[in-house]
Amino acid sequence: MSTVYGPVPSWRFGRSLGIDVVVPPKTCSFNCIYCQLGRTKVKLSNPAEFKNYVTTNDVERDLEKYLADIDVNSIDVVTFSGSGEPTLNPDIGDIVECVRRLTSGKVPIVLLTNSSLLYRDDIRRKVARFDVVVAKLDAGDEKTYRIINRPIKDAPDIEAIKESIEKLKKEMNGRLMTQTMFLYTDFDFTNCEGEPLTNLMNALVDIEPDTIQIDTPYRPGGEKFLKPASVDELRTIAKRFEDFMEKMNVHSELWVFGVHDKRGRKVAWKEHVSVSDEIMELLKRRPCRIVDIADSIGISYSETLKSIKNLLQKSLIIKRISSNGEKYYYPV
């Protein structure tokens, strides 16, 4: 299985070439209720206990092969994400330098992290090598944190996580962004209003990241009791943030899902070895719509649809309908 996938269409960054330094099964320190990959298979909070992890040589081999088939100038970012928490990989610091060398420093390198290991000085030193770090923060209080993120036994509490993100902001030269998933549940819990929202706003104002990403779990894959927020609700939350930040003299940029959208630009491929294999590698890391796959692989909608029908007939993928009626495809 390749450690490189995509590029995927990202509403935040555009054409994002994925680096999966975990690879399946899903290995994480959280078991978030909204995760598009489903429930965590391997629960881990210590990189020293990670067995059979992706090495720098693995990524170097796969990325060299990928870059032979794709025009690097048609990639907007390289993103470390995929099948779990990237900072669990002990080699992550060396891998980011390898990726920077192979791309000749032409493309910003982004890390998506759940922030659970940032309390460790050694991890923050490695993470600080990235051009952009997107640190997850879905809660400003312990109760909300445990409901949404369901941290494993050895994971830090929410106060330690907030403090560690603040430390990282001071220590890194690149851009620090935070990402928050705003959501509703069938059991009358939400972080879109009330104390959970107030606590979140206070936490993010204290951190003062370069960018605050206001997001919602729009893809299927999470728990069935989960409900995403609408774009209008996200706009309302963003207005609350704007007013509060103005009052507190904080100048973080706001990116709102459904408003800020950099998807839609195609990737320039030099050659396709196997379109079906490329689609499968993509879907193993991220469920996608047909239009997402077409933009990612750089082929027509009709050709993508033909490949999807073939994979469905072979029972290699399944289709799920999101809350807004869109069709997403998943590997079996």
Secondary structure, 3 states (H helix, E strand, C coil): CCCEEEEEEECCCEEEEEECCCCCCCEECCCCCCCCCCCCCEECCCHHHCCCCCCHHHHHHHHHHHHCCECHHHCCEEEECCCECHHHCCCHHHHHHHHHHHCCCCCCEEEEECCCCCCCHHHHHHHCCCCEEEEECCCCCHHHHHHHCCCCCCCCCHHHHHHHHHHHHHHCCCEEEEEEECEEECCCCECCCHHHHHHHHHHHHHHCCCEEEEECCCCCCCCCCEEECCHHHHHHHHHHHHHHHHHHCCCCEEEECCCCCCCCCCCCECCCCCHHHHHHHHHHHCCECHHHHHHHHCCCHHHHHHHHHHHHHCCCEEEEECCCCCEEEEEC
